[in-house]
Amino acid sequence: MANTKSALKAIRVSERRRRRNQPIRTGVKTAIRKAVGSINQGNLDAAREAVVNAVSKLDKAASKGVIHWRNAARRKSRLMRKLNKAAGTAG
C-alpha cells in the first residue's frame, strides 16, 4: 500500500480514470468485433455500416485520450484493409 499522501491521491485518480475509460475501451472492442464478424460473413452492406461505427468509436476514444491516436489509426487501417479485401473478392 502507498505511504505518502500524493501516492494515495494518485491511486484514487488512476482508479477514477480507469472507471471512466473502461466503457469506452469496451465499446471500441465490441464495435471492432462486430465489424470483423460481418466482414467475415461476407455481408458487405452490414460490414460497411459496422466499420463506419467502429471508426467513429475509435476516433472518439482517441480524441478523449483513452487510446493513442496512432493506435486508433492502426486499427482503422487494418479494418479498412479487411473491408476492401472482402469487397475486392466479392466484386
N, C-alpha and C positions, 0 to 999 in steps of 0.2 A: 504494500500500500504506500501511497505517496506520503511524504513527510512535510513538504512545505505548502504554504497557502497557495502559492502560484501553481504548484503541481496539482493540487486538488481542484483548483479552478479550471486548469487545462483539461482535466478528466471530465468535468461537468460540461465544458464547452464542446469537447470532441463527441461526447455522447449525444448532445443536442443536435450537432451537425450530422451525426450518423443516422439519427432517427428522422431527420428532415430529408436526407439524401436517399435513404433506403427505398421508399416507394418509387422514387424517380428511376433509380437503377433497375428495380424490378420491372417497371413499366417498359423500359428500354429493352430489357432482355426478352420480355413477353412479345413485344412488337417485332423484334428481330426473329424470334422463333416462329411466329405466325407467318411472317413474310417468307422465310426459308421453306416452311412447310407447304405453303401454297405454290411456291416456285417448283418444289419437288413433285407436287401433284400434277403440275402442268396446266393449272387453271390460270392463264396469263392475265385475264382481267382482274381477278381477285388478287393475284400476285402483285400487279402494278399498284393497286389500291393499298395493299398491305405494306409495300415498300415505301410508298409516299408517307404513310403513317409512321413507319419506323424511322425514316429520315427526319421527319418532323420531331419525333421524340428525342432522337439523337441530338439534333440541333438545340432543342430546349435544354437538354441535360448539359450540353457543352456551354451554353450561354449562362446557365446558373452555376457553372463551376463544379458540377457533380462529377463530370468526366472531362478529361483534357480534350481540347479541340482537335488535336491530331488523332486521338483515339477515335473520336466521332467520325472524322474524315476517313480514317482507315476502314471503319466498319461500314460506312456508307458506300465506299468504293467497292468493297467486297460484295455487298448486297447488289449493287448495280451491275457488277460483273456477272453475278449469278443470274440476274434477271435477263440481261442482254444475251447471255449464252443460251438460256432457255428459249428466249424469243427467236434467236437465230436458228436453233434446231427445229423449232415448231413451224417457223415461217419459211 
